[in-house]
Amino acid sequence: MTTVAHWGGTSRFADLGGRVHWVDFGGPQDAPRVVLVHGLGGSHLNWCLLAPLLTARLRVTAVDLAGFGLTEPAGRGTAVTDNVALLDRFLREVVGEPALLVGNSMGGMISILQAAARPETATGLVLVDPALPLPFGARPDPLVLSVFLLYAVPGVGERLLARSRTGSTARQQVRRLLALVCADPSAVPEELVSASVELAERRAGVPGLDAAFLAAARSLVLVNARRNTYWSAMRSLRMPVLLLSGERDRLVPVRSARAAAARNPGWRFETFPGVGHVPQLEIPDVVAARMLDWLDDVRLTAG
């Protein structure tokens, strides 16, 4: 099955131990390959504003991780480690060559772990507000902390997700999510909001989505809790890394990004004032410009 997706990308499916959805946004055939990796609760739609700004110079694709977007759980694991394995197969069997990994939130964590374990698959990393450990002494956002604590409790997380949908339309659910992840939700075009609503409605009847989401959320917390192992994975990276962070990110405070940058002085680190957890949705033109400027300064090579 192949359909035309929003913003000029072509929607495709691959069999990678189950049906995996991905979008080919195009670009020159001989250009460096880029794979966009979304975060918890996200999908290929998270990249539909940024991708067209890159395709003049890069060959751009986005993958839906297991349990998200149009990649249904279908009995597969959806924890971080499971989706690292999915990304690895996608890179080897679909992309077929090393790629620049661009990851947001959980997708940033997955990209870090992939590049650390299998450096031959990644030419570089662009980490857009990646999931990172909180520095000691830092205070998390109270709402974010309470929600993730509830997700962690068996039975409670399931009831929380079910209650969040009760009496809410898909549009209201999308708007609530944007209010959490964006400093300025009004910056997201209505066309993308409507596409997100359509995707939420399409996913409503898919079995196992709550379990898939909670497995991913709980595993994300576990990776961050094993901070020394996670820091060690970051430290092992030998490819160029660009770390971008919104200064009003409620989910991954900019203080976490600053701590990661301090531990890895070879990375380029830039922040965005007045921007939240998904800069690629709030200021895609700025993110694209920073990425392309960085690419002018580094030489991407196979691992």
Backbone as CSV, one residue per row, in Angstrom:
resi,resn,N_x,N_y,N_z,CA_x,CA_y,CA_z,C_x,C_y,C_z
1,MET,0.845,-1.196,0.000,0.000,0.000,0.000,0.876,1.240,0.000
2,THR,0.602,2.163,-0.907,1.334,3.425,-0.969,0.337,4.544,-1.207
3,THR,0.400,5.594,-0.384,-0.499,6.735,-0.547,0.308,8.008,-0.454
4,VAL,-0.278,9.086,-0.936,0.393,10.378,-0.831,0.075,10.984,0.531
5,ALA,1.106,11.349,1.268,0.925,11.920,2.604,0.881,13.442,2.504
6,HIS,0.711,14.084,3.624,0.680,15.543,3.671,2.055,16.129,3.343
7,TRP,2.046,17.310,2.805,3.263,18.077,2.541,4.209,17.353,1.582
8,GLY,3.651,16.615,0.631,4.461,16.098,-0.453,5.205,14.814,-0.195
9,GLY,5.127,14.255,0.999,5.797,12.993,1.250,4.984,11.822,0.734
10,THR,5.654,10.706,0.480,4.972,9.491,0.028,4.953,8.484,1.166
11,SER,3.761,8.039,1.520,3.564,7.104,2.620,3.792,5.682,2.139
12,ARG,4.617,4.947,2.887,4.953,3.578,2.490,4.933,2.656,3.703
13,PHE,4.929,1.358,3.428,5.011,0.358,4.492,6.112,-0.643,4.156
14,ALA,6.804,-1.097,5.197,7.836,-2.127,5.045,7.549,-3.241,6.047
15,ASP,7.939,-4.448,5.699,7.795,-5.578,6.613,9.113,-5.751,7.364
16,LEU,9.108,-5.331,8.615,10.304,-5.432,9.456,9.929,-6.190,10.729
17,GLY,9.587,-7.452,10.560,9.063,-8.210,11.681,7.661,-7.772,12.027
18,GLY,6.961,-7.247,11.061,5.650,-6.628,11.211,5.608,-5.389,10.335
19,ARG,4.408,-4.899,10.086,4.219,-3.774,9.185,4.685,-2.478,9.836
20,VAL,5.596,-1.782,9.163,6.154,-0.521,9.669,5.882,0.578,8.647
21,HIS,5.301,1.666,9.120,4.986,2.789,8.238,6.135,3.788,8.223
22,TRP,6.410,4.314,7.032,7.415,5.366,6.917,7.020,6.304,5.783
23,VAL,7.610,7.487,5.798,7.297,8.494,4.788,8.583,8.922,4.102
24,ASP,8.546,8.896,2.778,9.663,9.374,1.963,9.336,10.803,1.540
25,PHE,10.072,11.771,2.086,9.847,13.173,1.746,10.632,13.603,0.512
26,GLY,11.491,12.723,0.006,12.212,13.028,-1.213,13.531,13.728,-0.959
27,GLY,14.090,14.272,-2.030,15.399,14.892,-2.003,16.271,14.290,-3.086
28,PRO,17.408,14.904,-3.378,18.295,14.382,-4.430,18.734,12.950,-4.141
29,GLN,18.749,12.121,-5.172,19.079,10.707,-4.987,20.467,10.495,-4.396
30,ASP,21.409,11.371,-4.740,22.782,11.210,-4.267,23.080,12.039,-3.025
31,ALA,22.045,12.625,-2.413,22.242,13.474,-1.234,22.413,12.616,0.019
32,PRO,23.007,13.192,1.078,23.086,12.472,2.354,21.704,12.046,2.832
33,ARG,21.632,10.834,3.405,20.360,10.302,3.883,20.069,10.806,5.295
34,VAL,18.810,11.111,5.526,18.345,11.588,6.829,17.151,10.746,7.248
35,VAL,17.145,10.280,8.498,16.005,9.564,9.062,15.512,10.332,10.282
36,LEU,14.240,10.707,10.252,13.605,11.475,11.314,12.883,10.513,12.257
37,VAL,13.144,10.661,13.566,12.626,9.715,14.565,11.827,10.486,15.615
38,HIS,10.524,10.245,15.652,9.625,11.004,16.525,9.721,10.566,17.989
39,GLY,9.017,11.291,18.839,9.026,11.013,20.262,7.804,10.261,20.753
40,LEU,7.702,10.119,22.076,6.602,9.421,22.733,5.276,10.073,22.360
41,GLY,4.350,9.265,21.854,3.053,9.800,21.467,3.053,10.507,20.126
42,GLY,4.189,10.540,19.436,4.306,11.264,18.180,4.156,10.360,16.974
43,SER,4.510,10.890,15.814,4.417,10.153,14.556,5.188,10.906,13.484
44,HIS,5.081,10.407,12.260,5.691,11.102,11.116,5.184,12.534,10.981
45,LEU,3.974,12.811,11.474,3.421,14.166,11.355,4.256,15.205,12.103
46,ASN,5.004,14.753,13.103,5.859,15.688,13.844,6.930,16.328,12.970
47,TRP,7.171,15.757,11.790,8.252,16.226,10.925,7.759,16.876,9.642
48,CYS,6.450,16.969,9.458,5.919,17.431,8.171,6.176,18.903,7.891
49,LEU,6.479,19.694,8.900,6.831,21.096,8.676,8.322,21.263,8.396
50,LEU,9.140,20.444,9.028,10.595,20.557,8.882,11.108,19.888,7.613
51,ALA,10.606,18.701,7.319,11.173,17.905,6.222,11.250,18.652,4.891
52,PRO,10.185,19.354,4.456,10.278,20.032,3.154,11.342,21.119,3.096
53,LEU,11.780,21.595,4.265,12.807,22.633,4.308,14.212,22.050,4.157
54,LEU,14.304,20.729,4.160,15.604,20.057,4.088,15.854,19.375,2.755
55,THR,14.791,19.137,1.983,14.921,18.231,0.839,15.674,18.807,-0.356
56,ALA,15.963,20.097,-0.342,16.797,20.632,-1.425,18.211,20.074,-1.332
57,ARG,18.645,19.714,-0.117,20.020,19.269,0.082,20.151,17.854,0.633
58,LEU,19.058,17.304,1.152,19.117,16.024,1.846,18.012,15.097,1.357
59,ARG,18.258,13.796,1.442,17.227,12.791,1.125,16.576,12.385,2.444
60,VAL,15.319,12.764,2.622,14.695,12.751,3.945,13.589,11.708,4.043
61,THR,13.645,10.901,5.102,12.588,9.945,5.410,12.234,10.050,6.885
62,ALA,11.021,9.630,7.235,10.577,9.580,8.632,9.946,8.223,8.873
63,VAL,10.194,7.658,10.052,9.665,6.337,10.383,8.709,6.460,11.563
64,ASP,7.610,5.704,11.520,6.714,5.576,12.670,7.187,4.393,13.503
65,LEU,7.529,4.654,14.759,7.989,3.603,15.655,6.832,2.668,16.019
66,ALA,7.166,1.491,16.530,6.151,0.500,16.875,5.208,1.051,17.939
67,GLY,3.907,1.000,17.640,2.894,1.489,18.566,2.492,2.922,18.334
68,PHE,3.090,3.577,17.329,2.837,5.000,17.103,2.563,5.255,15.618
69,GLY,1.895,6.375,15.355,1.573,6.704,13.983,0.765,5.592,13.342
70,LEU,1.203,5.146,12.175,0.511,4.080,11.457,1.229,2.741,11.572
71,THR,2.187,2.646,12.506,2.830,1.363,12.800,2.138,0.774,14.023
72,GLU,1.249,-0.150,13.792,0.455,-0.713,14.885,1.304,-1.641,15.741
73,PRO,0.957,-1.784,17.037,1.740,-2.677,17.901,1.769,-4.108,17.375
74,ALA,0.587,-4.637,17.041,0.479,-5.973,16.418,1.289,-7.029,17.161
75,GLY,1.245,-6.968,18.497,1.938,-7.971,19.292,3.419,-7.733,19.481
76,ARG,3.946,-6.637,18.936,5.375,-6.337,19.072,5.646,-5.572,20.356
77,GLY,6.879,-5.665,20.841,7.297,-4.824,21.951,7.426,-3.380,21.496
78,THR,7.139,-2.444,22.399,7.211,-1.021,22.058,8.105,-0.247,23.015
79,ALA,8.855,-0.951,23.854,9.803,-0.288,24.746,10.919,0.357,23.930
80,VAL,11.686,1.208,24.576,12.789,1.899,23.902,13.712,0.909,23.203
81,THR,14.081,-0.169,23.891,15.000,-1.138,23.282,14.380,-1.808,22.057
82,ASP,13.066,-2.059,22.102,12.389,-2.650,20.943,12.428,-1.702,19.754
83,ASN,12.241,-0.419,20.023,12.235,0.543,18.920,13.633,0.893,18.441
84,VAL,14.643,0.709,19.277,16.020,0.787,18.770,16.242,-0.333,17.753
85,ALA,15.758,-1.535,18.078,15.899,-2.661,17.146,15.131,-2.402,15.852
86,LEU,13.937,-1.791,15.955,13.164,-1.461,14.757,13.913,-0.435,13.909
87,LEU,14.456,0.594,14.559,15.210,1.605,13.817,16.416,0.985,13.130
88,ASP,17.088,0.066,13.797,18.253,-0.584,13.205,17.857,-1.343,11.933
89,ARG,16.754,-2.078,11.998,16.298,-2.804,10.807,15.874,-1.838,9.707
90,PHE,15.234,-0.748,10.089,14.821,0.238,9.095,16.039,0.813,8.370
91,LEU,17.076,1.140,9.120,18.285,1.694,8.514,18.949,0.691,7.582
92,ARG,18.994,-0.559,8.001,19.701,-1.567,7.215,18.878,-2.068,6.022
93,GLU,17.574,-2.257,6.216,16.766,-2.927,5.204,15.985,-1.979,4.308
94,VAL,15.688,-0.777,4.793,14.938,0.179,3.982,15.858,1.278,3.456
95,VAL,16.570,1.946,4.349,17.465,3.028,3.926,18.670,2.455,3.183
96,GLY,19.270,1.422,3.754,20.332,0.707,3.049,21.689,1.364,3.085
97,GLU,21.851,2.409,3.848,23.153,3.072,3.982,23.149,3.890,5.269
98,PRO,24.325,4.287,5.776,24.358,5.106,6.993,23.605,6.414,6.785
99,ALA,22.988,6.904,7.854,22.147,8.089,7.745,22.377,9.035,8.912
100,LEU,22.051,10.293,8.676,21.981,11.285,9.738,20.672,11.054,10.488
101,LEU,20.760,10.752,11.774,19.572,10.502,12.588,19.144,11.801,13.261
102,VAL,17.890,12.165,13.083,17.331,13.363,13.685,16.219,12.907,14.613
103,GLY,16.436,13.016,15.919,15.486,12.482,16.882,14.978,13.530,17.846
104,ASN,13.682,13.494,18.099,13.033,14.393,19.057,12.537,13.583,20.247
105,SER,12.793,14.067,21.455,12.271,13.462,22.674,12.715,12.000,22.786
106,MET,11.780,11.054,22.917,12.154,9.646,22.969,12.907,9.237,21.712
107,GLY,12.572,9.854,20.574,13.287,9.561,19.339,14.744,9.971,19.411
108,GLY,15.052,11.016,20.178,16.438,11.390,20.408,17.170,10.351,21.228
109,MET,16.494,9.853,22.269,17.075,8.779,23.085,17.334,7.545,22.235
110,ILE,16.360,7.152,21.428,16.511,5.977,20.571,17.657,6.179,19.580
111,SER,17.787,7.380,19.039,18.873,7.668,18.092,20.231,7.594,18.771
112,ILE,20.327,8.105,19.997,21.582,8.019,20.756,21.975,6.564,20.971
113,LEU,21.021,5.748,21.425,21.318,4.347,21.727,21.670,3.572,20.462
114,GLN,20.984,3.878,19.357,21.301,3.234,18.078,22.720,3.584,17.632
115,ALA,23.059,4.863,17.661,24.370,5.310,17.191,25.493,4.807,18.089
116,ALA,25.216,4.689,19.385,26.240,4.193,20.306,26.496,2.702,20.101
117,ALA,25.422,1.930,19.901,25.565,0.479,19.767,26.012,0.062,18.369
118,ARG,25.568,0.832,17.353,25.849,0.463,15.958,26.300,1.702,15.183
119,PRO,27.490,2.200,15.503,27.945,3.464,14.910,28.054,3.432,13.391
120,GLU,28.156,2.256,12.814,28.275,2.171,11.355,26.986,2.570,10.646
121,THR,25.872,2.684,11.386,24.596,3.039,10.758,24.312,4.534,10.787
122,ALA,25.105,5.317,11.531,24.799,6.736,11.722,25.977,7.609,11.327
123,THR,25.727,8.563,10.437,26.774,9.514,10.054,26.844,10.690,11.010
124,GLY,25.771,10.935,11.732,25.719,12.042,12.678,24.377,12.032,13.374
125,LEU,24.252,12.891,14.387,23.006,12.990,15.150,22.581,14.444,15.269
126,VAL,21.295,14.695,15.072,20.683,15.960,15.448,19.648,15.621,16.514
127,LEU,19.882,16.079,17.721,19.038,15.762,18.873,18.195,16.981,19.204
128,VAL,16.887,16.874,18.955,15.968,17.989,19.153,15.201,17.735,20.444
129,ASP,15.599,18.416,21.518,15.001,18.202,22.831,14.900,16.708,23.150
130,PRO,16.031,15.997,23.108,15.988,14.555,23.371,15.660,14.271,24.828
131,ALA,15.090,13.101,25.091,14.869,12.666,26.466,16.222,12.503,27.150
132,LEU,16.390,13.188,28.282,17.667,13.213,29.006,17.410,13.126,30.505
133,PRO,18.373,12.622,31.274,18.206,12.606,32.727,18.158,14.029,33.288
134,LEU,17.409,14.179,34.371,17.426,15.457,35.085,18.726,15.576,35.863
135,PRO,19.397,16.729,35.818,20.574,16.918,36.681,20.157,16.838,38.139
136,PHE,21.057,16.386,38.984,20.767,16.317,40.416,20.415,17.720,40.929
137,GLY,19.327,17.783,41.691,18.899,19.055,42.255,17.915,19.818,41.403
138,ALA,17.723,19.377,40.136,16.784,20.073,39.254,15.358,19.640,39.574
139,ARG,14.426,20.566,39.450,13.022,20.268,39.720,12.265,20.052,38.418
140,PRO,11.649,18.884,38.258,10.854,18.668,37.041,9.555,19.457,37.098
141,ASP,8.936,19.653,35.955,7.631,20.289,35.902,6.653,19.436,36.720
142,PRO,5.907,20.030,37.651,5.032,19.237,38.531,4.022,18.384,37.769
143,LEU,3.411,18.935,36.714,2.429,18.166,35.954,3.083,16.992,35.251
144,VAL,4.219,17.231,34.616,4.923,16.159,33.907,5.352,15.069,34.887
145,LEU,5.882,15.474,36.040,6.313,14.503,37.050,5.141,13.645,37.510
146,SER,4.018,14.281,37.820,2.872,13.527,38.342,2.341,12.556,37.294
147,VAL,2.281,12.988,36.035,1.761,12.119,34.981,2.663,10.899,34.793
148,PHE,3.981,11.108,34.745,4.874,9.971,34.530,4.918,9.046,35.738
149,LEU,4.749,9.591,36.928,4.664,8.732,38.111,3.419,7.859,38.044
150,LEU,2.307,8.430,37.589,1.074,7.659,37.455,1.193,6.619,36.342
151,TYR,1.849,6.972,35.246,2.074,6.006,34.173,2.816,4.775,34.694
152,ALA,3.702,4.993,35.652,4.569,3.922,36.125,3.831,2.894,36.973
153,VAL,2.675,3.255,37.512,1.953,2.364,38.422,1.015,1.457,37.620
154,PRO,1.202,0.133,37.683,0.321,-0.780,36.942,-1.146,-0.547,37.302
155,GLY,-1.971,-0.491,36.296,-3.397,-0.261,36.496,-3.751,1.205,36.525
156,VAL,-2.946,2.001,37.207,-3.229,3.435,37.317,-2.968,4.131,35.981
157,GLY,-1.852,3.792,35.347,-1.549,4.389,34.055,-2.631,4.091,33.029
158,GLU,-3.117,2.862,33.038,-4.169,2.486,32.112,-5.433,3.310,32.342
159,ARG,-5.813,3.485,33.623,-7.011,4.268,33.937,-6.823,5.739,33.576
160,LEU,-5.605,6.246,33.764,-5.332,7.644,33.430,-5.512,7.890,31.933
161,LEU,-4.989,6.995,31.107,-5.136,7.159,29.662,-6.601,7.062,29.239
162,ALA,-7.308,6.095,29.817,-8.721,5.946,29.465,-9.520,7.180,29.873
163,ARG,-9.227,7.705,31.059,-9.959,8.886,31.545,-9.660,10.113,30.691
164,SER,-8.441,10.194,30.159,-8.075,11.366,29.361,-8.892,11.441,28.075
165,ARG,-9.421,10.303,27.641,-10.229,10.284,26.421,-11.722,10.437,26.689
166,THR,-12.118,10.208,27.938,-13.544,10.229,28.260,-14.114,11.629,28.075
167,GLY,-15.139,11.720,27.248,-15.794,13.008,27.028,-14.989,13.984,26.199
168,SER,-13.889,13.517,25.602,-13.042,14.404,24.801,-13.079,13.993,23.339
169,THR,-13.143,14.954,22.461,-13.014,14.674,21.041,-11.543,14.509,20.694
170,ALA,-11.283,13.932,19.526,-9.899,13.802,19.072,-9.241,15.167,18.962
171,ARG,-9.985,16.167,18.523,-9.424,17.515,18.414,-9.029,18.060,19.780
172,GLN,-9.852,17.836,20.795,-9.517,18.306,22.144,-8.280,17.600,22.673
173,GLN,-8.153,16.313,22.380,-6.965,15.568,22.811,-5.703,16.106,22.153
174,VAL,-5.786,16.398,20.850,-4.635,16.953,20.136,-4.283,18.323,20.695
175,ARG,-5.274,19.146,20.951,-5.020,20.477,21.482,-4.377,20.413,22.874
176,ARG,-4.810,19.467,23.701,-4.205,19.313,25.028,-2.735,18.929,24.915
177,LEU,-2.452,18.021,23.990,-1.064,17.602,23.812,-0.204,18.761,23.324
178,LEU,-0.699,19.527,22.366,0.063,20.664,21.857,0.302,21.700,22.952
179,ALA,-0.682,21.881,23.850,-0.505,22.829,24.954,0.600,22.380,25.901
180,LEU,0.808,21.067,25.995,1.865,20.543,26.861,3.236,20.666,26.215
181,VAL,3.325,20.369,24.915,4.641,20.277,24.287,5.103,21.570,23.630
182,CYS,4.187,22.496,23.397,4.545,23.761,22.739,4.487,24.917,23.730
183,ALA,5.426,25.831,23.616,5.317,27.080,24.361,4.233,27.956,23.736
184,ASP,4.085,27.873,22.437,3.071,28.640,21.709,2.326,27.704,20.763
185,PRO,1.270,27.028,21.249,0.552,26.082,20.387,-0.037,26.727,19.139
186,SER,-0.304,28.025,19.182,-0.887,28.691,18.017,0.086,28.750,16.843
187,ALA,1.363,28.459,17.091,2.346,28.455,16.009,2.178,27.258,15.089
188,VAL,1.464,26.233,15.551,1.272,25.026,14.739,0.128,25.272,13.758
189,PRO,0.364,25.126,12.457,-0.676,25.420,11.466,-1.906,24.538,11.634
190,GLU,-3.065,25.097,11.328,-4.314,24.353,11.449,-4.299,23.109,10.572
191,GLU,-3.632,23.172,9.433,-3.570,22.004,8.555,-2.925,20.820,9.256
192,LEU,-1.875,21.085,10.027,-1.208,20.012,10.749,-2.062,19.534,11.923
193,VAL,-2.752,20.456,12.599,-3.661,20.065,13.677,-4.734,19.126,13.134
194,SER,-5.321,19.478,11.992,-6.365,18.653,11.396,-5.825,17.281,10.997
195,ALA,-4.608,17.242,10.450,-4.004,15.953,10.098,-3.780,15.099,11.341
196,SER,-3.398,15.737,12.444,-3.197,15.012,13.697,-4.510,14.469,14.237
197,VAL,-5.579,15.241,14.098,-6.907,14.786,14.517,-7.333,13.580,13.687
198,GLU,-7.127,13.655,12.374,-7.480,12.540,11.494,-6.709,11.275,11.868
199,LEU,-5.420,11.438,12.192,-4.615,10.281,12.582,-5.125,9.704,13.901
200,ALA,-5.454,10.573,14.874,-5.979,10.104,16.164,-7.281,9.330,15.968
201,GLU,-8.132,9.816,15.094,-9.397,9.131,14.826,-9.165,7.788,14.134
202,ARG,-8.197,7.755,13.248,-7.873,6.512,12.549,-7.307,5.468,13.504
203,ARG,-6.569,5.918,14.501,-5.952,5.011,15.464,-6.922,4.553,16.557
204,ALA,-8.070,5.200,16.666,-8.964,4.959,17.807,-9.378,3.502,17.944
205,GLY,-9.528,2.795,16.829,-9.972,1.413,16.900,-8.862,0.384,16.911
206,VAL,-7.617,0.823,16.946,-6.493,-0.118,16.905,-6.284,-0.721,18.295
207,PRO,-6.279,-2.043,18.416,-6.099,-2.660,19.736,-4.667,-2.512,20.247
208,GLY,-4.560,-2.384,21.566,-3.258,-2.426,22.221,-2.487,-1.127,22.271
209,LEU,-3.103,0.000,21.892,-2.341,1.251,21.834,-1.977,1.774,23.222
210,ASP,-2.885,1.639,24.192,-2.569,2.128,25.533,-1.411,1.334,26.136
211,ALA,-1.459,0.014,25.980,-0.371,-0.820,26.493,0.941,-0.481,25.807
212,ALA,0.873,-0.207,24.503,2.080,0.142,23.751,2.661,1.458,24.256
213,PHE,1.803,2.447,24.462,2.258,3.755,24.946,2.888,3.631,26.328
214,LEU,2.221,2.909,27.216,2.731,2.800,28.589,4.047,2.027,28.635
215,ALA,4.174,0.995,27.811,5.444,0.263,27.775,6.574,1.176,27.329
216,ALA,6.301,2.022,26.330,7.322,2.962,25.868,7.639,3.996,26.939
217,ALA,6.611,4.554,27.576,6.821,5.580,28.597,7.599,5.030,29.783
218,ARG,7.240,3.841,30.236,7.922,3.248,31.396,9.378,2.926,31.064
219,SER,9.631,2.456,29.848,11.012,2.130,29.484,11.854,3.387,29.335
220,LEU,11.249,4.469,28.860,11.961,5.751,28.750,12.433,6.208,30.133
221,VAL,11.533,6.118,31.105,11.888,6.495,32.477,13.027,5.611,32.990
222,LEU,12.982,4.328,32.662,14.010,3.397,33.129,15.377,3.724,32.525
223,VAL,15.415,4.044,31.240,16.692,4.414,30.617,17.264,5.653,31.299
224,ASN,16.421,6.649,31.549,16.896,7.857,32.222,17.350,7.574,33.652
225,ALA,16.691,6.610,34.305,17.069,6.281,35.690,18.450,5.626,35.738
226,ARG,18.808,4.913,34.687,20.148,4.311,34.613,21.091,5.326,33.977
227,ARG,21.211,6.441,34.651,21.859,7.597,34.042,23.315,7.351,33.680
228,ASN,24.039,6.594,34.477,25.454,6.382,34.158,25.613,5.607,32.850
229,THR,24.743,4.603,32.642,24.789,3.846,31.393,24.424,4.737,30.211
230,TYR,23.414,5.580,30.418,22.967,6.475,29.346,24.031,7.531,29.047
231,TRP,24.625,8.127,30.088,25.704,9.091,29.865,26.868,8.429,29.126
232,SER,27.157,7.158,29.490,28.262,6.445,28.844,27.986,6.250,27.351
233,ALA,26.733,5.963,26.998,26.370,5.817,25.590,26.612,7.124,24.848
234,MET,26.236,8.239,25.445,26.470,9.546,24.811,27.964,9.812,24.647
235,ARG,28.711,9.486,25.677,30.148,9.758,25.659,30.863,8.930,24.594
236,SER,30.287,7.792,24.244,30.941,6.901,23.273,30.759,7.356,21.826
237,LEU,29.867,8.312,21.592,29.571,8.728,20.224,30.785,9.409,19.592
238,ARG,31.120,8.994,18.383,32.268,9.560,17.686,31.859,10.361,16.449
239,MET,30.578,10.344,16.127,30.093,11.102,14.963,29.690,12.502,15.411
240,PRO,29.564,13.465,14.493,29.146,14.817,14.871,27.742,14.816,15.484
241,VAL,27.568,15.671,16.489,26.279,15.767,17.176,25.878,17.231,17.307
242,LEU,24.649,17.524,16.939,24.042,18.840,17.148,22.911,18.661,18.142
243,LEU,22.986,19.363,19.266,21.964,19.295,20.313,21.199,20.610,20.334
244,LEU,19.880,20.519,20.132,19.006,21.688,20.111,17.985,21.567,21.239
245,SER,17.700,22.695,21.906,16.781,22.633,23.046,15.949,23.901,23.145
246,GLY,14.635,23.731,23.313,13.749,24.850,23.575,13.861,25.274,25.030
247,GLU,14.033,26.544,25.275,14.256,27.013,26.643,12.997,26.950,27.506
248,ARG,11.830,26.738,26.877,10.593,26.603,27.648,10.028,25.183,27.546
249,ASP,10.914,24.233,27.370,10.529,22.825,27.316,10.112,22.368,28.714
250,ARG,8.875,21.884,28.851,8.379,21.415,30.142,8.717,19.945,30.379
251,LEU,8.928,19.178,29.319,9.172,17.749,29.480,10.647,17.429,29.711
252,VAL,11.530,18.102,28.970,12.976,17.923,29.155,13.558,19.318,29.374
253,PRO,13.702,19.735,30.621,14.149,21.101,30.898,15.480,21.414,30.224
254,VAL,15.631,22.664,29.816,16.863,23.067,29.141,18.077,22.810,30.039
255,ARG,17.859,22.770,31.337,18.969,22.464,32.253,19.534,21.066,31.977
256,SER,18.672,20.131,31.603,19.145,18.785,31.244,20.004,18.829,29.995
257,ALA,19.584,19.610,29.006,20.357,19.734,27.780,21.709,20.382,28.063
258,ARG,21.718,21.404,28.918,22.988,22.052,29.264,23.940,21.070,29.947
259,ALA,23.385,20.190,30.793,24.229,19.195,31.465,24.807,18.217,30.451
260,ALA,23.998,17.805,29.476,24.492,16.892,28.437,25.575,17.555,27.597
261,ALA,25.368,18.831,27.263,26.354,19.556,26.469,27.662,19.722,27.240
262,ALA,27.559,19.967,28.531,28.768,20.134,29.350,29.570,18.837,29.429
263,ARG,28.868,17.713,29.446,29.541,16.423,29.491,30.144,16.035,28.137
264,ASN,29.666,16.659,27.072,30.101,16.307,25.714,30.501,17.579,24.967
265,PRO,31.654,18.151,25.310,32.041,19.447,24.760,32.252,19.445,23.249
266,GLY,32.371,18.258,22.636,32.517,18.201,21.191,31.218,18.404,20.439
267,TRP,30.092,18.343,21.143,28.808,18.568,20.506,28.591,20.059,20.280
268,ARG,27.855,20.397,19.224,27.380,21.766,19.105,26.039,21.863,19.838
269,PHE,25.879,22.913,20.633,24.684,23.054,21.458,24.075,24.427,21.245
270,GLU,22.786,24.447,20.919,22.083,25.710,20.721,20.707,25.623,21.370
271,THR,20.245,26.765,21.895,18.928,26.820,22.519,18.044,27.819,21.783
272,PHE,16.734,27.653,21.998,15.741,28.509,21.363,14.892,29.194,22.436
273,PRO,15.067,30.487,22.658,14.250,31.195,23.644,12.777,31.161,23.252
274,GLY,11.919,30.996,24.259,10.482,31.059,24.028,9.889,29.882,23.281
275,VAL,10.628,28.770,23.214,10.192,27.595,22.450,10.124,26.387,23.386
276,GLY,9.183,25.473,23.109,8.969,24.322,23.965,9.681,23.065,23.503
277,HIS,8.993,21.930,23.670,9.586,20.606,23.501,9.711,20.168,22.048
278,VAL,8.988,20.835,21.146,8.991,20.416,19.734,9.311,21.614,18.835
279,PRO,10.551,22.086,18.854,10.919,23.231,18.011,10.614,23.012,16.540
280,GLN,10.667,21.761,16.080,10.400,21.496,14.666,8.959,21.806,14.283
281,LEU,8.071,21.941,15.263,6.689,22.352,14.996,6.488,23.850,15.211
282,GLU,7.178,24.420,16.190,6.990,25.846,16.504,7.815,26.759,15.596
283,ILE,9.050,26.354,15.314,9.946,27.199,14.507,10.704,26.329,13.491
284,PRO,10.006,25.632,12.602,10.689,24.712,11.692,11.723,25.392,10.808
285,ASP,11.472,26.639,10.414,12.432,27.335,9.552,13.742,27.595,10.278
286,VAL,13.659,27.933,11.548,14.876,28.178,12.339,15.632,26.873,12.554
287,VAL,14.914,25.800,12.888,15.558,24.500,13.089,16.255,24.051,11.804
288,ALA,15.586,24.202,10.677,16.190,23.809,9.398,17.454,24.617,9.120
289,ALA,17.396,25.932,9.372,18.563,26.783,9.121,19.738,26.379,10.006
290,ARG,19.460,26.084,11.281,20.545,25.669,12.195,21.136,24.330,11.752
291,MET,20.275,23.402,11.346,20.772,22.108,10.882,21.659,22.257,9.650
292,LEU,21.208,23.033,8.688,21.963,23.169,7.440,23.268,23.928,7.664
293,ASP,23.248,24.933,8.543,24.493,25.627,8.885,25.487,24.668,9.526
294,TRP,24.985,23.835,10.432,25.845,22.853,11.104,26.420,21.861,10.091
295,LEU,25.584,21.415,9.164,26.063,20.479,8.153,27.147,21.089,7.271
296,ASP,27.100,22.403,7.081,28.153,23.068,6.322,29.494,23.020,7.055
297,ASP,29.410,22.886,8.381,30.630,22.936,9.189,31.213,21.573,9.556
298,VAL,30.438,20.514,9.349,30.921,19.184,9.707,30.967,18.322,8.475
299,ARG,31.751,17.296,8.550,31.840,16.356,7.440,31.292,15.030,7.909
300,LEU,30.146,14.647,7.359,29.523,13.396,7.755,30.174,12.235,7.016
301,THR,30.572,11.233,7.776,31.160,10.035,7.188,30.495,8.813,7.791
302,ALA,30.594,7.711,7.106,30.062,6.462,7.652,30.833,6.093,8.903
303,GLY,30.123,5.380,9.834,30.731,5.033,11.096,31.892,4.066,10.956
